Amino acid sequence: MNEIKIFCPATIANISCGFDVLGLCLETVGDEMIIRKSDVKGIKITKIVGEVLPLETSKNVAGVAALALFRPIGYYQN
């Protein structure tokens, strides 16, 4: 497998009193990611649709999360 596609649903949080205990996932609103293997070492964000967000891995919340997954195995982004 060279590519995976994931969908992360948006949520409605704090729909009642209770300090964000109750929430709902929305079926059609959310973020979609396509993650591809590459021969080049590193994590690179190539495209963002719908919002103006940084493509620089260390300044993008998805990029920071991906880098955190690699930290335990000693991988660091250059």
mmCIF file of the N, C-alpha and C atoms, coordinates in Angstrom:
data_MODEL
# 
_entry.id   MODEL 
# 
loop_
_atom_site.group_PDB 
_atom_site.id 
_atom_site.type_symbol 
_atom_site.label_atom_id 
_atom_site.label_alt_id 
_atom_site.label_comp_id 
_atom_site.label_asym_id 
_atom_site.label_entity_id 
_atom_site.label_seq_id 
_atom_site.pdbx_PDB_ins_code 
_atom_site.Cartn_x 
_atom_site.Cartn_y 
_atom_site.Cartn_z 
_atom_site.occupancy 
_atom_site.B_iso_or_equiv 
_atom_site.pdbx_formal_charge 
_atom_site.auth_seq_id 
_atom_site.auth_comp_id 
_atom_site.auth_asym_id 
_atom_site.auth_atom_id 
_atom_site.pdbx_PDB_model_num 
ATOM 1   N N  . MET A 1 1  ? 0.855   -1.174 0.000  1.00 0.00 ? 1  MET A N  1 
ATOM 2   C CA . MET A 1 1  ? 0.000   0.000  0.000  1.00 0.00 ? 1  MET A CA 1 
ATOM 3   C C  . MET A 1 1  ? 0.901   1.237  0.000  1.00 0.00 ? 1  MET A C  1 
ATOM 4   N N  . ASN A 1 2  ? 0.642   2.152  -0.904 1.00 0.00 ? 2  ASN A N  1 
ATOM 5   C CA . ASN A 1 2  ? 1.437   3.369  -1.018 1.00 0.00 ? 2  ASN A CA 1 
ATOM 6   C C  . ASN A 1 2  ? 0.703   4.610  -0.559 1.00 0.00 ? 2  ASN A C  1 
ATOM 7   N N  . GLU A 1 3  ? -0.596  4.465  -0.253 1.00 0.00 ? 3  GLU A N  1 
ATOM 8   C CA . GLU A 1 3  ? -1.402  5.635  0.090  1.00 0.00 ? 3  GLU A CA 1 
ATOM 9   C C  . GLU A 1 3  ? -2.570  5.211  0.976  1.00 0.00 ? 3  GLU A C  1 
ATOM 10  N N  . ILE A 1 4  ? -2.886  6.057  1.963  1.00 0.00 ? 4  ILE A N  1 
ATOM 11  C CA . ILE A 1 4  ? -4.105  5.858  2.748  1.00 0.00 ? 4  ILE A CA 1 
ATOM 12  C C  . ILE A 1 4  ? -4.868  7.172  2.804  1.00 0.00 ? 4  ILE A C  1 
ATOM 13  N N  . LYS A 1 5  ? -6.184  7.077  2.902  1.00 0.00 ? 5  LYS A N  1 
ATOM 14  C CA . LYS A 1 5  ? -7.045  8.252  3.027  1.00 0.00 ? 5  LYS A CA 1 
ATOM 15  C C  . LYS A 1 5  ? -7.812  8.113  4.335  1.00 0.00 ? 5  LYS A C  1 
ATOM 16  N N  . ILE A 1 6  ? -7.773  9.168  5.149  1.00 0.00 ? 6  ILE A N  1 
ATOM 17  C CA . ILE A 1 6  ? -8.506  9.144  6.415  1.00 0.00 ? 6  ILE A CA 1 
ATOM 18  C C  . ILE A 1 6  ? -9.434  10.352 6.492  1.00 0.00 ? 6  ILE A C  1 
ATOM 19  N N  . PHE A 1 7  ? -10.526 10.193 7.224  1.00 0.00 ? 7  PHE A N  1 
ATOM 20  C CA . PHE A 1 7  ? -11.481 11.272 7.446  1.00 0.00 ? 7  PHE A CA 1 
ATOM 21  C C  . PHE A 1 7  ? -11.658 11.444 8.945  1.00 0.00 ? 7  PHE A C  1 
ATOM 22  N N  . CYS A 1 8  ? -11.508 12.672 9.418  1.00 0.00 ? 8  CYS A N  1 
ATOM 23  C CA . CYS A 1 8  ? -11.682 12.997 10.830 1.00 0.00 ? 8  CYS A CA 1 
ATOM 24  C C  . CYS A 1 8  ? -12.906 13.893 10.946 1.00 0.00 ? 8  CYS A C  1 
ATOM 25  N N  . PRO A 1 9  ? -13.998 13.376 11.515 1.00 0.00 ? 9  PRO A N  1 
ATOM 26  C CA . PRO A 1 9  ? -15.220 14.178 11.573 1.00 0.00 ? 9  PRO A CA 1 
ATOM 27  C C  . PRO A 1 9  ? -15.094 15.376 12.501 1.00 0.00 ? 9  PRO A C  1 
ATOM 28  N N  . ALA A 1 10 ? -15.756 16.447 12.118 1.00 0.00 ? 10 ALA A N  1 
ATOM 29  C CA . ALA A 1 10 ? -15.874 17.602 13.007 1.00 0.00 ? 10 ALA A CA 1 
ATOM 30  C C  . ALA A 1 10 ? -16.841 17.226 14.125 1.00 0.00 ? 10 ALA A C  1 
ATOM 31  N N  . THR A 1 11 ? -16.837 18.001 15.189 1.00 0.00 ? 11 THR A N  1 
ATOM 32  C CA . THR A 1 11 ? -17.707 17.693 16.322 1.00 0.00 ? 11 THR A CA 1 
ATOM 33  C C  . THR A 1 11 ? -18.489 18.922 16.757 1.00 0.00 ? 11 THR A C  1 
ATOM 34  N N  . ILE A 1 12 ? -19.571 18.639 17.429 1.00 0.00 ? 12 ILE A N  1 
ATOM 35  C CA . ILE A 1 12 ? -20.299 19.667 18.168 1.00 0.00 ? 12 ILE A CA 1 
ATOM 36  C C  . ILE A 1 12 ? -20.057 19.322 19.632 1.00 0.00 ? 12 ILE A C  1 
ATOM 37  N N  . ALA A 1 13 ? -19.292 20.131 20.314 1.00 0.00 ? 13 ALA A N  1 
ATOM 38  C CA . ALA A 1 13 ? -18.978 19.856 21.713 1.00 0.00 ? 13 ALA A CA 1 
ATOM 39  C C  . ALA A 1 13 ? -19.821 20.754 22.611 1.00 0.00 ? 13 ALA A C  1 
ATOM 40  N N  . ASN A 1 14 ? -19.938 20.347 23.827 1.00 0.00 ? 14 ASN A N  1 
ATOM 41  C CA . ASN A 1 14 ? -20.639 21.118 24.847 1.00 0.00 ? 14 ASN A CA 1 
ATOM 42  C C  . ASN A 1 14 ? -22.083 21.412 24.436 1.00 0.00 ? 14 ASN A C  1 
ATOM 43  N N  . ILE A 1 15 ? -22.816 20.352 24.054 1.00 0.00 ? 15 ILE A N  1 
ATOM 44  C CA . ILE A 1 15 ? -24.208 20.531 23.660 1.00 0.00 ? 15 ILE A CA 1 
ATOM 45  C C  . ILE A 1 15 ? -25.145 20.647 24.851 1.00 0.00 ? 15 ILE A C  1 
ATOM 46  N N  . SER A 1 16 ? -24.594 20.485 26.029 1.00 0.00 ? 16 SER A N  1 
ATOM 47  C CA . SER A 1 16 ? -25.372 20.627 27.258 1.00 0.00 ? 16 SER A CA 1 
ATOM 48  C C  . SER A 1 16 ? -24.399 21.030 28.352 1.00 0.00 ? 16 SER A C  1 
ATOM 49  N N  . CYS A 1 17 ? -24.916 21.333 29.516 1.00 0.00 ? 17 CYS A N  1 
ATOM 50  C CA . CYS A 1 17 ? -24.005 21.645 30.617 1.00 0.00 ? 17 CYS A CA 1 
ATOM 51  C C  . CYS A 1 17 ? -23.253 20.372 30.993 1.00 0.00 ? 17 CYS A C  1 
ATOM 52  N N  . GLY A 1 18 ? -22.102 20.512 31.544 1.00 0.00 ? 18 GLY A N  1 
ATOM 53  C CA . GLY A 1 18 ? -21.339 19.333 31.938 1.00 0.00 ? 18 GLY A CA 1 
ATOM 54  C C  . GLY A 1 18 ? -19.893 19.385 31.512 1.00 0.00 ? 18 GLY A C  1 
ATOM 55  N N  . PHE A 1 19 ? -19.352 20.574 31.302 1.00 0.00 ? 19 PHE A N  1 
ATOM 56  C CA . PHE A 1 19 ? -17.928 20.740 31.017 1.00 0.00 ? 19 PHE A CA 1 
ATOM 57  C C  . PHE A 1 19 ? -17.468 19.901 29.818 1.00 0.00 ? 19 PHE A C  1 
ATOM 58  N N  . ASP A 1 20 ? -18.145 20.029 28.700 1.00 0.00 ? 20 ASP A N  1 
ATOM 59  C CA . ASP A 1 20 ? -17.799 19.341 27.449 1.00 0.00 ? 20 ASP A CA 1 
ATOM 60  C C  . ASP A 1 20 ? -17.866 17.820 27.558 1.00 0.00 ? 20 ASP A C  1 
ATOM 61  N N  . VAL A 1 21 ? -18.704 17.301 28.418 1.00 0.00 ? 21 VAL A N  1 
ATOM 62  C CA . VAL A 1 21 ? -18.846 15.856 28.539 1.00 0.00 ? 21 VAL A CA 1 
ATOM 63  C C  . VAL A 1 21 ? -19.648 15.291 27.376 1.00 0.00 ? 21 VAL A C  1 
ATOM 64  N N  . LEU A 1 22 ? -20.631 16.034 26.897 1.00 0.00 ? 22 LEU A N  1 
ATOM 65  C CA . LEU A 1 22 ? -21.478 15.564 25.811 1.00 0.00 ? 22 LEU A CA 1 
ATOM 66  C C  . LEU A 1 22 ? -21.074 16.227 24.495 1.00 0.00 ? 22 LEU A C  1 
ATOM 67  N N  . GLY A 1 23 ? -20.980 15.441 23.442 1.00 0.00 ? 23 GLY A N  1 
ATOM 68  C CA . GLY A 1 23 ? -20.656 15.978 22.130 1.00 0.00 ? 23 GLY A CA 1 
ATOM 69  C C  . GLY A 1 23 ? -21.128 15.036 21.046 1.00 0.00 ? 23 GLY A C  1 
ATOM 70  N N  . LEU A 1 24 ? -21.160 15.505 19.836 1.00 0.00 ? 24 LEU A N  1 
ATOM 71  C CA . LEU A 1 24 ? -21.594 14.704 18.692 1.00 0.00 ? 24 LEU A CA 1 
ATOM 72  C C  . LEU A 1 24 ? -20.588 14.838 17.552 1.00 0.00 ? 24 LEU A C  1 
ATOM 73  N N  . CYS A 1 25 ? -20.337 13.738 16.842 1.00 0.00 ? 25 CYS A N  1 
ATOM 74  C CA . CYS A 1 25 ? -19.554 13.801 15.611 1.00 0.00 ? 25 CYS A CA 1 
ATOM 75  C C  . CYS A 1 25 ? -20.494 14.111 14.463 1.00 0.00 ? 25 CYS A C  1 
ATOM 76  N N  . LEU A 1 26 ? -20.031 14.918 13.525 1.00 0.00 ? 26 LEU A N  1 
ATOM 77  C CA . LEU A 1 26 ? -20.811 15.244 12.342 1.00 0.00 ? 26 LEU A CA 1 
ATOM 78  C C  . LEU A 1 26 ? -20.396 14.315 11.208 1.00 0.00 ? 26 LEU A C  1 
ATOM 79  N N  . GLU A 1 27 ? -21.361 13.823 10.463 1.00 0.00 ? 27 GLU A N  1 
ATOM 80  C CA . GLU A 1 27 ? -21.079 12.806 9.452  1.00 0.00 ? 27 GLU A CA 1 
ATOM 81  C C  . GLU A 1 27 ? -20.359 13.348 8.223  1.00 0.00 ? 27 GLU A C  1 
ATOM 82  N N  . THR A 1 28 ? -20.702 14.543 7.763  1.00 0.00 ? 28 THR A N  1 
ATOM 83  C CA . THR A 1 28 ? -20.166 15.008 6.481  1.00 0.00 ? 28 THR A CA 1 
ATOM 84  C C  . THR A 1 28 ? -19.184 16.169 6.592  1.00 0.00 ? 28 THR A C  1 
ATOM 85  N N  . VAL A 1 29 ? -19.037 16.756 7.748  1.00 0.00 ? 29 VAL A N  1 
ATOM 86  C CA . VAL A 1 29 ? -18.116 17.883 7.921  1.00 0.00 ? 29 VAL A CA 1 
ATOM 87  C C  . VAL A 1 29 ? -16.895 17.391 8.685  1.00 0.00 ? 29 VAL A C  1 
ATOM 88  N N  . GLY A 1 30 ? -15.719 17.692 8.168  1.00 0.00 ? 30 GLY A N  1 
ATOM 89  C CA . GLY A 1 30 ? -14.506 17.272 8.850  1.00 0.00 ? 30 GLY A CA 1 
ATOM 90  C C  . GLY A 1 30 ? -13.291 17.462 7.975  1.00 0.00 ? 30 GLY A C  1 
ATOM 91  N N  . ASP A 1 31 ? -12.210 16.832 8.369  1.00 0.00 ? 31 ASP A N  1 
ATOM 92  C CA . ASP A 1 31 ? -10.948 16.929 7.642  1.00 0.00 ? 31 ASP A CA 1 
ATOM 93  C C  . ASP A 1 31 ? -10.629 15.592 6.979  1.00 0.00 ? 31 ASP A C  1 
ATOM 94  N N  . GLU A 1 32 ? -10.152 15.669 5.742  1.00 0.00 ? 32 GLU A N  1 
ATOM 95  C CA . GLU A 1 32 ? -9.714  14.480 5.023  1.00 0.00 ? 32 GLU A CA 1 
ATOM 96  C C  . GLU A 1 32 ? -8.223  14.601 4.772  1.00 0.00 ? 32 GLU A C  1 
ATOM 97  N N  . MET A 1 33 ? -7.489  13.525 5.019  1.00 0.00 ? 33 MET A N  1 
ATOM 98  C CA . MET A 1 33 ? -6.055  13.505 4.758  1.00 0.00 ? 33 MET A CA 1 
ATOM 99  C C  . MET A 1 33 ? -5.740  12.340 3.843  1.00 0.00 ? 33 MET A C  1 
ATOM 100 N N  . ILE A 1 34 ? -4.828  12.575 2.925  1.00 0.00 ? 34 ILE A N  1 
ATOM 101 C CA . ILE A 1 34 ? -4.288  11.509 2.093  1.00 0.00 ? 34 ILE A CA 1 
ATOM 102 C C  . ILE A 1 34 ? -2.795  11.458 2.414  1.00 0.00 ? 34 ILE A C  1 
ATOM 103 N N  . ILE A 1 35 ? -2.351  10.308 2.883  1.00 0.00 ? 35 ILE A N  1 
ATOM 104 C CA . ILE A 1 35 ? -0.957  10.131 3.298  1.00 0.00 ? 35 ILE A CA 1 
ATOM 105 C C  . ILE A 1 35 ? -0.306  9.165  2.323  1.00 0.00 ? 35 ILE A C  1 
ATOM 106 N N  . ARG A 1 36 ? 0.818   9.608  1.729  1.00 0.00 ? 36 ARG A N  1 
ATOM 107 C CA . ARG A 1 36 ? 1.501   8.805  0.708  1.00 0.00 ? 36 ARG A CA 1 
ATOM 108 C C  . ARG A 1 36 ? 2.934   8.499  1.124  1.00 0.00 ? 36 ARG A C  1 
ATOM 109 N N  . LYS A 1 37 ? 3.390   7.315  0.741  1.00 0.00 ? 37 LYS A N  1 
ATOM 110 C CA . LYS A 1 37 ? 4.795   6.961  0.910  1.00 0.00 ? 37 LYS A CA 1 
ATOM 111 C C  . LYS A 1 37 ? 5.633   7.773  -0.065 1.00 0.00 ? 37 LYS A C  1 
ATOM 112 N N  . SER A 1 38 ? 6.878   8.006  0.320  1.00 0.00 ? 38 SER A N  1 
ATOM 113 C CA . SER A 1 38 ? 7.784   8.747  -0.544 1.00 0.00 ? 38 SER A CA 1 
ATOM 114 C C  . SER A 1 38 ? 9.193   8.182  -0.389 1.00 0.00 ? 38 SER A C  1 
ATOM 115 N N  . ASP A 1 39 ? 9.982   8.294  -1.428 1.00 0.00 ? 39 ASP A N  1 
ATOM 116 C CA . ASP A 1 39 ? 11.380  7.879  -1.338 1.00 0.00 ? 39 ASP A CA 1 
ATOM 117 C C  . ASP A 1 39 ? 12.230  8.919  -0.624 1.00 0.00 ? 39 ASP A C  1 
ATOM 118 N N  . VAL A 1 40 ? 11.688  10.129 -0.475 1.00 0.00 ? 40 VAL A N  1 
ATOM 119 C CA . VAL A 1 40 ? 12.402  11.217 0.175  1.00 0.00 ? 40 VAL A CA 1 
ATOM 120 C C  . VAL A 1 40 ? 12.058  11.204 1.666  1.00 0.00 ? 40 VAL A C  1 
ATOM 121 N N  . LYS A 1 41 ? 13.081  11.224 2.519  1.00 0.00 ? 41 LYS A N  1 
ATOM 122 C CA . LYS A 1 41 ? 12.865  11.212 3.961  1.00 0.00 ? 41 LYS A CA 1 
ATOM 123 C C  . LYS A 1 41 ? 12.238  12.536 4.405  1.00 0.00 ? 41 LYS A C  1 
ATOM 124 N N  . GLY A 1 42 ? 11.250  12.445 5.266  1.00 0.00 ? 42 GLY A N  1 
ATOM 125 C CA . GLY A 1 42 ? 10.641  13.644 5.811  1.00 0.00 ? 42 GLY A CA 1 
ATOM 126 C C  . GLY A 1 42 ? 9.132   13.608 5.746  1.00 0.00 ? 42 GLY A C  1 
ATOM 127 N N  . ILE A 1 43 ? 8.520   14.575 6.389  1.00 0.00 ? 43 ILE A N  1 
ATOM 128 C CA . ILE A 1 43 ? 7.077   14.759 6.358  1.00 0.00 ? 43 ILE A CA 1 
ATOM 129 C C  . ILE A 1 43 ? 6.830   16.075 5.645  1.00 0.00 ? 43 ILE A C  1 
ATOM 130 N N  . LYS A 1 44 ? 6.076   16.024 4.566  1.00 0.00 ? 44 LYS A N  1 
ATOM 131 C CA . LYS A 1 44 ? 5.845   17.220 3.765  1.00 0.00 ? 44 LYS A CA 1 
ATOM 132 C C  . LYS A 1 44 ? 4.353   17.385 3.526  1.00 0.00 ? 44 LYS A C  1 
ATOM 133 N N  . ILE A 1 45 ? 3.817   18.540 3.869  1.00 0.00 ? 45 ILE A N  1 
ATOM 134 C CA . ILE A 1 45 ? 2.424   18.872 3.596  1.00 0.00 ? 45 ILE A CA 1 
ATOM 135 C C  . ILE A 1 45 ? 2.412   19.583 2.253  1.00 0.00 ? 45 ILE A C  1 
ATOM 136 N N  . THR A 1 46 ? 1.688   19.009 1.295  1.00 0.00 ? 46 THR A N  1 
ATOM 137 C CA . THR A 1 46 ? 1.754   19.545 -0.068 1.00 0.00 ? 46 THR A CA 1 
ATOM 138 C C  . THR A 1 46 ? 0.543   20.362 -0.476 1.00 0.00 ? 46 THR A C  1 
ATOM 139 N N  . LYS A 1 47 ? -0.594  20.160 0.205  1.00 0.00 ? 47 LYS A N  1 
ATOM 140 C CA . LYS A 1 47 ? -1.800  20.849 -0.249 1.00 0.00 ? 47 LYS A CA 1 
ATOM 141 C C  . LYS A 1 47 ? -2.809  20.937 0.891  1.00 0.00 ? 47 LYS A C  1 
ATOM 142 N N  . ILE A 1 48 ? -3.430  22.097 1.032  1.00 0.00 ? 48 ILE A N  1 
ATOM 143 C CA . ILE A 1 48 ? -4.522  22.304 1.980  1.00 0.00 ? 48 ILE A CA 1 
ATOM 144 C C  . ILE A 1 48 ? -5.641  22.993 1.223  1.00 0.00 ? 48 ILE A C  1 
ATOM 145 N N  . VAL A 1 49 ? -6.830  22.419 1.290  1.00 0.00 ? 49 VAL A N  1 
ATOM 146 C CA . VAL A 1 49 ? -7.982  22.959 0.572  1.00 0.00 ? 49 VAL A CA 1 
ATOM 147 C C  . VAL A 1 49 ? -8.992  23.495 1.573  1.00 0.00 ? 49 VAL A C  1 
ATOM 148 N N  . GLY A 1 50 ? -9.494  24.703 1.344  1.00 0.00 ? 50 GLY A N  1 
ATOM 149 C CA . GLY A 1 50 ? -10.593 25.232 2.146  1.00 0.00 ? 50 GLY A CA 1 
ATOM 150 C C  . GLY A 1 50 ? -10.203 26.267 3.182  1.00 0.00 ? 50 GLY A C  1 
ATOM 151 N N  . GLU A 1 51 ? -8.992  26.245 3.639  1.00 0.00 ? 51 GLU A N  1 
ATOM 152 C CA . GLU A 1 51 ? -8.530  27.208 4.645  1.00 0.00 ? 51 GLU A CA 1 
ATOM 153 C C  . GLU A 1 51 ? -7.107  27.642 4.316  1.00 0.00 ? 51 GLU A C  1 
ATOM 154 N N  . VAL A 1 52 ? -6.703  28.764 4.863  1.00 0.00 ? 52 VAL A N  1 
ATOM 155 C CA . VAL A 1 52 ? -5.323  29.218 4.718  1.00 0.00 ? 52 VAL A CA 1 
ATOM 156 C C  . VAL A 1 52 ? -4.578  28.772 5.971  1.00 0.00 ? 52 VAL A C  1 
ATOM 157 N N  . LEU A 1 53 ? -3.845  27.680 5.839  1.00 0.00 ? 53 LEU A N  1 
ATOM 158 C CA . LEU A 1 53 ? -3.072  27.111 6.939  1.00 0.00 ? 53 LEU A CA 1 
ATOM 159 C C  . LEU A 1 53 ? -1.643  26.913 6.478  1.00 0.00 ? 53 LEU A C  1 
ATOM 160 N N  . PRO A 1 54 ? -0.678  26.891 7.412  1.00 0.00 ? 54 PRO A N  1 
ATOM 161 C CA . PRO A 1 54 ? 0.722   26.757 7.002  1.00 0.00 ? 54 PRO A CA 1 
ATOM 162 C C  . PRO A 1 54 ? 1.039   25.376 6.432  1.00 0.00 ? 54 PRO A C  1 
ATOM 163 N N  . LEU A 1 55 ? 1.799   25.352 5.356  1.00 0.00 ? 55 LEU A N  1 
ATOM 164 C CA . LEU A 1 55 ? 2.288   24.100 4.792  1.00 0.00 ? 55 LEU A CA 1 
ATOM 165 C C  . LEU A 1 55 ? 3.555   23.632 5.505  1.00 0.00 ? 55 LEU A C  1 
ATOM 166 N N  . GLU A 1 56 ? 4.208   24.524 6.236  1.00 0.00 ? 56 GLU A N  1 
ATOM 167 C CA . GLU A 1 56 ? 5.417   24.163 6.975  1.00 0.00 ? 56 GLU A CA 1 
ATOM 168 C C  . GLU A 1 56 ? 5.051   23.192 8.093  1.00 0.00 ? 56 GLU A C  1 
ATOM 169 N N  . THR A 1 57 ? 5.665   22.015 8.063  1.00 0.00 ? 57 THR A N  1 
ATOM 170 C CA . THR A 1 57 ? 5.307   20.918 8.964  1.00 0.00 ? 57 THR A CA 1 
ATOM 171 C C  . THR A 1 57 ? 5.315   21.332 10.427 1.00 0.00 ? 57 THR A C  1 
ATOM 172 N N  . SER A 1 58 ? 6.327   22.048 10.859 1.00 0.00 ? 58 SER A N  1 
ATOM 173 C CA . SER A 1 58 ? 6.456   22.402 12.275 1.00 0.00 ? 58 SER A CA 1 
ATOM 174 C C  . SER A 1 58 ? 5.486   23.503 12.711 1.00 0.00 ? 58 SER A C  1 
ATOM 175 N N  . LYS A 1 59 ? 4.775   24.114 11.771 1.00 0.00 ? 59 LYS A N  1 
ATOM 176 C CA . LYS A 1 59 ? 3.814   25.168 12.098 1.00 0.00 ? 59 LYS A CA 1 
ATOM 177 C C  . LYS A 1 59 ? 2.368   24.751 11.829 1.00 0.00 ? 59 LYS A C  1 
ATOM 178 N N  . ASN A 1 60 ? 2.165   23.485 11.486 1.00 0.00 ? 60 ASN A N  1 
ATOM 179 C CA . ASN A 1 60 ? 0.837   22.975 11.176 1.00 0.00 ? 60 ASN A CA 1 
ATOM 180 C C  . ASN A 1 60 ? 0.501   21.898 12.209 1.00 0.00 ? 60 ASN A C  1 
ATOM 181 N N  . VAL A 1 61 ? -0.675  21.957 12.824 1.00 0.00 ? 61 VAL A N  1 
ATOM 182 C CA . VAL A 1 61 ? -1.005  21.033 13.916 1.00 0.00 ? 61 VAL A CA 1 
ATOM 183 C C  . VAL A 1 61 ? -0.955  19.575 13.454 1.00 0.00 ? 61 VAL A C  1 
ATOM 184 N N  . ALA A 1 62 ? -1.356  19.282 12.232 1.00 0.00 ? 62 ALA A N  1 
ATOM 185 C CA . ALA A 1 62 ? -1.266  17.907 11.726 1.00 0.00 ? 62 ALA A CA 1 
ATOM 186 C C  . ALA A 1 62 ? 0.192   17.498 11.543 1.00 0.00 ? 62 ALA A C  1 
ATOM 187 N N  . GLY A 1 63 ? 1.011   18.422 11.081 1.00 0.00 ? 63 GLY A N  1 
ATOM 188 C CA . GLY A 1 63 ? 2.439   18.143 10.922 1.00 0.00 ? 63 GLY A CA 1 
ATOM 189 C C  . GLY A 1 63 ? 3.125   17.903 12.249 1.00 0.00 ? 63 GLY A C  1 
ATOM 190 N N  . VAL A 1 64 ? 2.798   18.702 13.243 1.00 0.00 ? 64 VAL A N  1 
ATOM 191 C CA . VAL A 1 64 ? 3.377   18.541 14.581 1.00 0.00 ? 64 VAL A CA 1 
ATOM 192 C C  . VAL A 1 64 ? 2.984   17.181 15.158 1.00 0.00 ? 64 VAL A C  1 
ATOM 193 N N  . ALA A 1 65 ? 1.724   16.781 14.963 1.00 0.00 ? 65 ALA A N  1 
ATOM 194 C CA . ALA A 1 65 ? 1.269   15.473 15.446 1.00 0.00 ? 65 ALA A CA 1 
ATOM 195 C C  . ALA A 1 65 ? 2.024   14.341 14.736 1.00 0.00 ? 65 ALA A C  1 
ATOM 196 N N  . ALA A 1 66 ? 2.214   14.471 13.428 1.00 0.00 ? 66 ALA A N  1 
ATOM 197 C CA . ALA A 1 66 ? 2.949   13.443 12.686 1.00 0.00 ? 66 ALA A CA 1 
ATOM 198 C C  . ALA A 1 66 ? 4.390   13.345 13.168 1.00 0.00 ? 66 ALA A C  1 
ATOM 199 N N  . LEU A 1 67 ? 5.028   14.487 13.402 1.00 0.00 ? 67 LEU A N  1 
ATOM 200 C CA . LEU A 1 67 ? 6.398   14.481 13.918 1.00 0.00 ? 67 LEU A CA 1 
ATOM 201 C C  . LEU A 1 67 ? 6.464   13.819 15.290 1.00 0.00 ? 67 LEU A C  1 
ATOM 202 N N  . ALA A 1 68 ? 5.445   14.027 16.124 1.00 0.00 ? 68 ALA A N  1 
ATOM 203 C CA . ALA A 1 68 ? 5.412   13.423 17.460 1.00 0.00 ? 68 ALA A CA 1 
ATOM 204 C C  . ALA A 1 68 ? 5.345   11.896 17.379 1.00 0.00 ? 68 ALA A C  1 
ATOM 205 N N  . LEU A 1 69 ? 4.708   11.372 16.338 1.00 0.00 ? 69 LEU A N  1 
ATOM 206 C CA . LEU A 1 69 ? 4.661   9.921  16.163 1.00 0.00 ? 69 LEU A CA 1 
ATOM 207 C C  . LEU A 1 69 ? 6.042   9.339  15.874 1.00 0.00 ? 69 LEU A C  1 
ATOM 208 N N  . PHE A 1 70 ? 6.866   10.103 15.208 1.00 0.00 ? 70 PHE A N  1 
ATOM 209 C CA . PHE A 1 70 ? 8.201   9.633  14.852 1.00 0.00 ? 70 PHE A CA 1 
ATOM 210 C C  . PHE A 1 70 ? 9.237   9.834  15.960 1.00 0.00 ? 70 PHE A C  1 
ATOM 211 N N  . ARG A 1 71 ? 8.979   10.711 16.896 1.00 0.00 ? 71 ARG A N  1 
ATOM 212 C CA . ARG A 1 71 ? 9.953   11.036 17.945 1.00 0.00 ? 71 ARG A CA 1 
ATOM 213 C C  . ARG A 1 71 ? 10.437  9.796  18.719 1.00 0.00 ? 71 ARG A C  1 
ATOM 214 N N  . PRO A 1 72 ? 9.560   8.870  19.115 1.00 0.00 ? 72 PRO A N  1 
ATOM 215 C CA . PRO A 1 72 ? 10.039  7.702  19.879 1.00 0.00 ? 72 PRO A CA 1 
ATOM 216 C C  . PRO A 1 72 ? 11.036  6.806  19.136 1.00 0.00 ? 72 PRO A C  1 
ATOM 217 N N  . ILE A 1 73 ? 11.058  6.859  17.811 1.00 0.00 ? 73 ILE A N  1 
ATOM 218 C CA . ILE A 1 73 ? 12.007  6.024  17.057 1.00 0.00 ? 73 ILE A CA 1 
ATOM 219 C C  . ILE A 1 73 ? 13.251  6.798  16.629 1.00 0.00 ? 73 ILE A C  1 
ATOM 220 N N  . GLY A 1 74 ? 13.373  8.031  17.133 1.00 0.00 ? 74 GLY A N  1 
ATOM 221 C CA . GLY A 1 74 ? 14.569  8.816  16.874 1.00 0.00 ? 74 GLY A CA 1 
ATOM 222 C C  . GLY A 1 74 ? 14.577  9.565  15.561 1.00 0.00 ? 74 GLY A C  1 
ATOM 223 N N  . TYR A 1 75 ? 13.436  9.710  14.902 1.00 0.00 ? 75 TYR A N  1 
ATOM 224 C CA . TYR A 1 75 ? 13.357  10.442 13.641 1.00 0.00 ? 75 TYR A CA 1 
ATOM 225 C C  . TYR A 1 75 ? 13.077  11.904 13.928 1.00 0.00 ? 75 TYR A C  1 
ATOM 226 N N  . TYR A 1 76 ? 13.790  12.791 13.271 1.00 0.00 ? 76 TYR A N  1 
ATOM 227 C CA . TYR A 1 76 ? 13.539  14.227 13.414 1.00 0.00 ? 76 TYR A CA 1 
ATOM 228 C C  . TYR A 1 76 ? 13.536  14.858 12.037 1.00 0.00 ? 76 TYR A C  1 
ATOM 229 N N  . GLN A 1 77 ? 12.601  15.762 11.837 1.00 0.00 ? 77 GLN A N  1 
ATOM 230 C CA . GLN A 1 77 ? 12.476  16.489 10.575 1.00 0.00 ? 77 GLN A CA 1 
ATOM 231 C C  . GLN A 1 77 ? 13.646  17.444 10.428 1.00 0.00 ? 77 GLN A C  1 
ATOM 232 N N  . ASN A 1 78 ? 14.222  17.536 9.235  1.00 0.00 ? 78 ASN A N  1 
ATOM 233 C CA . ASN A 1 78 ? 15.302  18.498 8.973  1.00 0.00 ? 78 ASN A CA 1 
ATOM 234 C C  . ASN A 1 78 ? 14.733  19.822 8.572  1.00 0.00 ? 78 ASN A C  1 
# 
